[in-house]
Amino acid sequence: MFFFLPALSVFVQHLALPKTQIAYDGGLICKHPKMVRLIESYLNIICEAKQQQKCVLFSAENGSSIGGAILAKIVAQQQFTK
């Protein structure tokens, strides 16, 4: 079920920061009452075993539409500078 955790932990370890914040968005992780705590605890176990790192998950609050809005603003600004 948590097949992505080893890959995510490698990325977090590559960053080599003492604390890494990871945004999440999606039906399962947002609606399941224990999912965030489970993923966060497993990820911290993996990362702390290799390096002294801490991971914190937080909700992206519909991050996909925010990204689209930022992209639209960038494109609009580029059109005005031409």
Phi, psi and omega per residue, in radians:
M1 nan -0.683 -3.140
F2 -1.797 0.853 -3.077
F3 -1.113 -0.348 -3.096
F4 -1.466 -0.251 -3.037
L5 -1.097 -0.745 3.109
P6 -1.055 -0.721 3.119
A7 -1.158 -0.726 3.123
L8 -1.148 -0.665 3.138
S9 -1.165 -0.606 3.078
V10 -1.111 -0.741 3.110
F11 -1.098 -0.775 3.124
V12 -1.094 -0.740 3.125
Q13 -1.144 -0.611 3.114
H14 -1.144 -0.591 3.100
L15 -1.145 -0.555 3.084
A16 0.980 0.711 3.070
L17 -1.763 2.600 3.123
P18 -1.144 -0.525 3.115
K19 -2.432 2.260 3.136
T20 -2.115 2.259 3.097
Q21 -1.792 2.282 -3.088
I22 -2.132 2.171 3.121
A23 -1.513 2.520 3.091
Y24 -2.290 2.705 3.072
D25 -2.735 2.434 3.129
G26 2.596 2.709 -3.046
G27 -1.061 -0.858 -3.051
L28 -1.139 -0.867 -3.079
I29 -1.219 -0.561 -3.127
C30 -1.361 -0.580 -3.034
K31 -1.639 -0.489 -3.095
H32 -1.298 2.229 -3.018
P33 -1.158 -0.438 -3.087
K34 -1.976 -0.057 -2.994
M35 -1.067 -0.798 -3.110
V36 -1.087 -0.793 3.137
R37 -1.114 -0.681 3.126
L38 -1.124 -0.872 -3.127
I39 -1.095 -0.786 -3.140
E40 -1.075 -0.738 -3.123
S41 -1.199 -0.748 3.108
Y42 -1.122 -0.730 3.138
L43 -1.118 -0.712 3.110
N44 -1.180 -0.623 3.082
I45 -1.083 -0.792 -3.135
I46 -1.138 -0.830 -3.062
C47 -1.239 -0.688 -3.110
E48 -1.256 -0.440 3.127
A49 -1.186 -0.562 -3.103
K50 -1.689 -0.680 3.132
Q51 -2.532 2.790 3.123
Q52 -1.417 1.389 3.138
Q53 -2.197 2.654 3.128
K54 -2.181 2.383 3.107
C55 -2.019 2.405 3.118
V56 -2.218 2.236 3.099
L57 -1.706 2.512 3.048
F58 -2.529 2.680 -3.086
S59 -1.268 2.355 3.138
A60 -1.440 -0.191 3.117
E61 0.901 1.127 3.115
N62 1.067 0.968 -3.098
G63 -1.100 -0.458 -3.106
S64 -1.139 -0.664 3.129
S65 -1.311 -0.522 3.078
I66 -1.145 -0.752 3.107
G67 -1.066 -0.713 3.102
G68 -1.116 -0.669 3.119
A69 -1.166 -0.701 3.109
I70 -1.122 -0.762 3.121
L71 -1.086 -0.740 3.121
A72 -1.079 -0.690 3.121
K73 -1.138 -0.731 3.130
I74 -1.101 -0.790 3.132
V75 -1.100 -0.734 3.129
A76 -1.088 -0.715 3.132
Q77 -1.172 -0.656 3.133
Q78 -1.155 -0.609 3.138
Q79 -1.203 -0.564 3.127
F80 -1.330 -0.420 -3.110
T81 -1.511 -0.140 -3.126
K82 -1.381 nan nan
